[in-house]
Amino acid sequence: MPGGSLYGETRITQPLLMVRAGIAGNRLLLFSTTELEGLTVPNGVLTPGDWGEGFADRRHPHTYAHELFVLAPDLLRDLRLPVLLDAGLGKGFAPFGTDDPMTRPVERFPVNHHLSQILERAVALVALTRGPVRLEGSIFNGDEPVGPTSWPNLSRFGDSWSLRLTVRPAAGLEWQGSRAVVTSPEVRTGGGLDQSKWSTSLRWERAVSGHPLYAEAEWAWTGLGASGFVLHSVLAEASLTLGPHRPYLQFERSDRPEDERTADPFRVQRPIIENSILGITRWTILTAGYGLDLPGRLPLVIEPYAEGSVYDIASVGGGVFNPVVFYGGGGRKWSITGGVKLRWRFSGHRMGRYEAPAPGGGMEHGGGGS
């Protein structure tokens, strides 16, 4: 941690209440996620390399109203056309990049969370689907939340946009490519650095010899205004379910901007201005973990888990920030996380995607936490 010290903590993270509901014969679909980390981890979660919304080396708590989104699927159903038209409005994820890490295997959030997802915005979405191809477009407000109680700055609604093309050529196989321009995310009133963003990923999820296998590889690119700062990210992860056993692995190499810290070494100055960027660090992280499902008679799954990460931190692109001095010593760093996940009637919703469920999939209530 900053200063080269060892540090540990015990926290309740990701307490979620997720509701997925169909209304009027599924002519309207509700996606709602309430996130209570503002109560359990108001100062964030210890996660070396994470950044965003004023935090560094801690993952910030999300807003209480993480998602509150209504989708009207297949508006052209009565015309019996080969194209599906969906439209939606609410607070949630812009159609960009990959799924939120909360619904992926690894407990630690990746460094690229703010490179690969655009979340907690007021979003208006339109999507066209024909066969295995889905094209989504949206407009939204660029400003990020500044705390768990934040709501989008509606005076800025429509100053940012995104597009995402998804192709599913075979069962369990998915490719997506995304483009977005986000206006002044770090300065709520506007006038800060804009972000130009690209993302692509390949995902595979199906059973092999009766054992569910998930694998994903992604690439993301973010340019910060006209300043010349560019952030790159590559990430690959996989998990295999063998009965109650679930080993998983993740490799990530992502860039992070280094901003001036406050007296609290885990917080940075807000609002962020261009001159405060002290450099860019590149985080290379290998994480391995193991979970064990302990199902009970109730629809409650108890999963003890443990995972460990090894870090290599390097300075790239110049700047005055020196990770060797800031974190102390040379060589690789490490972290270990252990805990218990609790899931009740949680079917593995892909948070960040708003579309009708597959035939027979239904909509259901869910919740989880760890």
Secondary structure, 3 states (H helix, E strand, C coil): CHHHCCCCCCCCCCCEEEEEEEECCCCEEEEEEEECHHHHCCCCEEEEEEEECCEEEEECCCCCEEEEEEEECCCCHHHCCCCEEEEEEEEECCCCCCCCHHHCCCCCCCCCHHHHCCCCEEEEEEEEEECCEEEEEEEECCCCCCCCCCCCCHHHCCCEEEEEEEEEEECCEEEEEEEEEECCCCCCCCCCCCEEEEEEEEEEEEEECCEEEEEEEEEEEEEECCCCEEEEEEEEEEEECECCEEEEEEEEEEEEEEECECCCCCEECCCCCHHHEEEEEEEEEEEEEEEECEECCCCEEEEEEEEEEEEEEEEEEEECCCHHHHHCCCCCEEEEEEEEEEEECCCCCCCCCCCCCCCCCCCCEEEEEC
